[in-house]
Amino acid sequence: MFVRIEKGSRIPISRQIAEQIRAQCLSGRLSPGVQIPSVRQLARDLAVNQNTILRVYERLASENLLDMRHGEGTFVANDLPTSELNGQRTRYLGELAQLVRHGRLLGFGAADLHALLDDALAQSHDAAVGADNADRSTHTGEKP
């Protein structure tokens, strides 16, 4: 599981964490039934208070995305609410359309917008590959 927080963001840290875990659960990046890091471990990894992570996990459990089992750990729920994913995708498409309109107002043409999107995708891919390598080295001892 990869979670990245931006400490200088106006978005609260707990919301940043919750949104990323929610997206990973709903997208299938985190498979149903897989165990996720303990509250203590994720708090340590992200350098945040354990209560922050506990509140996030509890909120996601109330949304039926996580299953918190006392003494066993926290797992991705087996029956994920797929309607939530559809709603998030609809919101994403609306946000993307708004960004395109804003870009057009700023004078970007279609080719410019495509190039910007390609750059953003490449950066996102590079960050994900780096995170996967770091995650793999943390769990297996491999070097990134």
GITA-V972198 format. One record per pair of residues at least 6 apart in sequence whose ideal C-beta (glycine too) atoms are under 8 Angstrom apart, sorted by the first residue. I is the first residue (numbers start at 1). J is the second residue. D is the distance in Angstrom with one decimal. If there is no record, write none. Layout:
I/J/D + I/J/D
This chain:
1/21/7.1 + 1/24/6.4 + 1/30/6.0 + 1/36/5.4 + 1/37/6.4 + 1/135/7.5 + 2/20/7.8 + 2/24/7.7 + 2/128/7.1 + 2/131/3.9 + 2/132/7.1 + 2/135/6.0 + 3/16/8.0 + 3/17/5.6 + 3/20/4.9 + 3/21/6.6 + 3/42/7.2 + 3/45/7.9 + 3/46/6.4 + 4/20/7.2 + 4/127/7.5 + 4/131/7.2 + 5/13/5.4 + 5/16/5.0 + 5/17/6.5 + 5/46/5.8 + 5/48/7.2 + 6/16/6.7 + 7/13/7.3 + 9/16/6.7 + 13/46/8.0 + 13/48/5.9 + 13/52/6.2 + 14/52/5.2 + 14/55/5.9 + 14/56/5.4 + 17/42/8.0 + 17/46/7.2 + 17/48/7.7 + 17/52/7.3 + 17/53/7.1 + 17/56/4.9 + 18/56/4.7 + 18/59/5.9 + 18/60/6.2 + 21/30/7.5 + 21/36/7.4 + 21/56/6.9 + 21/60/6.1 + 21/65/7.5 + 21/66/7.7 + 22/60/6.3 + 22/63/7.3 + 22/65/6.0 + 22/84/7.7 + 22/88/7.9 + 23/29/7.8 + 23/88/7.1 + 24/30/4.5 + 25/60/7.5 + 25/65/4.8 + 25/66/7.4 + 25/76/5.3 + 25/77/7.5 + 25/80/6.1 + 26/65/7.4 + 26/80/6.3 + 26/82/7.7 + 26/84/5.9 + 26/85/4.1 + 26/88/6.5 + 27/85/7.2 + 30/36/6.8 + 30/76/4.8 + 31/76/6.5 + 32/76/5.3 + 32/77/6.5 + 32/78/4.7 + 32/79/7.5 + 32/80/6.2 + 33/75/6.0 + 33/76/6.3 + 33/78/5.5 + 34/75/6.6 + 34/76/5.1 + 35/73/5.0 + 35/74/7.0 + 35/75/5.2 + 36/42/7.6 + 36/66/7.3 + 36/73/7.7 + 36/74/5.3 + 36/75/6.9 + 36/76/6.6 + 37/45/6.8 + 38/73/6.2 + 38/74/7.2 + 39/50/5.4 + 39/53/4.6 + 39/54/5.0 + 39/57/6.3 + 39/74/7.5 + 40/50/6.0 + 42/53/5.0 + 43/49/6.4 + 43/50/4.3 + 43/52/6.9 + 43/53/4.7 + 46/53/7.6 + 57/66/5.9 + 57/68/6.1 + 57/74/5.5 + 58/68/7.2 + 60/66/4.4 + 61/67/6.7 + 61/68/5.0 + 61/74/7.8 + 63/81/7.3 + 63/84/7.3 + 64/77/5.6 + 64/79/7.2 + 64/80/7.3 + 64/81/5.5 + 65/76/7.2 + 65/77/5.6 + 65/80/6.4 + 65/81/7.4 + 65/84/7.8 + 66/74/5.5 + 66/75/6.9 + 66/76/6.4 + 66/77/6.0 + 67/74/7.1 + 67/75/4.8 + 67/76/7.5 + 67/77/5.0 + 67/78/7.4 + 68/74/5.0 + 69/75/6.7 + 100/113/6.2 + 103/112/7.4 + 103/113/5.2 + 103/116/7.4 + 104/113/7.9 + 108/116/7.1 + 130/144/6.9 + 133/142/7.8 + 133/144/3.6 + 134/144/5.2 + 136/142/5.3 + 136/144/7.4 + 137/143/5.6 + 137/144/5.1
